Amino acid sequence: MPRLAANLSMMYTEHPFPDRFAAAARDGFAGVEFLFPYEFSAAELKARLQAQGLTQVLFNAPPGDWAGGERGTASLPGRESEFRRGVDLALEYAAALGNRKLHLMAGLIQPGQDRAAHRAVYLENLAWAARAAASAGVTVVIEPINTRDIPGFFLNRQDEAQAICAEVGADNLQVQFDIYHCQIVEGDIAVKLKRDMAGIGHIQIAGVPDRHEPDLGELNYPYLFEQIDALGYAGWIGCEYRPRAGTSAGLGWARPYLNHTGHTAT
């Protein structure tokens, strides 16, 4: 039975962000994730989580100039100090919120830039971040993202992400398997889940191609959930989609799973 976490950056946007925790809890979610916590104090977010009995599942380290179009700094030459300061800040929030998974966005590579140089920086930064996170009991995850949604994103394929994790060789570095992104870039989802499950640290879902509710589009999520269960995945599944209308009204697909979700999972 999948353990679903609401992504509060994309869901419940009809509410101010601080109110989304209560909205998710009312609908039966036991876990939440979001992109970035840094506009709010860790104390405020912790209070929201505790008031609703929610588990903080995942968030991202600072991504650079998000408003200016940046999408991470982990692979960007010359930005190593900024990246490491961001990881330090993220680990402070993780400790306060009880969060055990931290996503590090790779960043963009521009046409004509040296991919080998980006990759070398990426591996060095990931090794450093994994060491820093290990002392805090946090697992670092990296995510392949499709270039339709984020043109120029450095990391796009599941096999590439798994190879990078293997090369770094840190026990607490794994892949964030976003089924939406994987379907757009590669397809063959069930086979890739089976191939890579040992290295998957977090799973996210959305309908394809429009990133709405998972019951809309070309994927059979009930089948995929059965496969994920059969493979022994015990982690959370983040619902990172844009509701087509109101969030609560579109949760018919999730109610059989939310009814079985408890508040004690970590």
C-alpha positions, 0 to 999 in steps of 0.5 A: 500500500503506497504511503502518499505524501502531499507536495505542498509546493504544487498541491493546495495552492488555493491556500496560503502556504502555512495553511496547506499543512492543515489542508493536507492533514484533513484529506488524510495525508500523513506526510508532506514534502515541498520544494523549499522551506527557506522563506519561513522559520524552521520553528514555524514549519515545525509547529505546523507539522506537529499541530497536524501530526505530519511527517516531513518527508523531503525538501530541496537544498537552496537552488541558486537564483530560482526566480532568475531561472536557476535550477540548482548549483550542484554541478555548476563550476565556480559555485562550490562554496555557495552550494556547500553553504546551501547544504549546511542551511538545508541540514539545519532545517532538516534537523529541526523538522525531522526530515531525513531526505534532502534533494540536491538539484543538479542545475543547468548546463548551457550549450557549449559548456564542458559537460565533463567539467560539470560532472566532475564538480557534481561528483565532488559536491555530492561526495561532500554533501553525502559526508555532511548529511551522514553525520545528521542521519540524512539521505541525499537524493538526486533526481533526473528531470526531463528537458521539456519541463526544464530545458538544459537540466544536467541530469536526465536519465535514471541509469546516469543517476544510478551510475553517479551514485555508484561512482560517489560510493556513499551509502546515503546517496540515492536516486529520487525516481520521479515517474513523471520525468522518467516516463517523458524521457525514457518510459518503460517505468516498471522495468526501470523500477525493478532494475534500480529499486536498490538505489531508489531513495524516494519516488514521486508521481504525477499524470503524464503528459500534463502533470495533473492528477495521477489518474489522468493521462497515459500511466496506470498507477494502480499497476505501478503501485502494485509493482512498487509494493512487490519490490519492497519499497517502504518509503514515501511516494510524493504527489508532485502534481498540479491539480486540475481544479481544487486539490481536495476535489481531485483526490478521488484516485488517492482516497483508497490509499489515504484511508490506510495511511498512518501517522507514525511512519518516518 
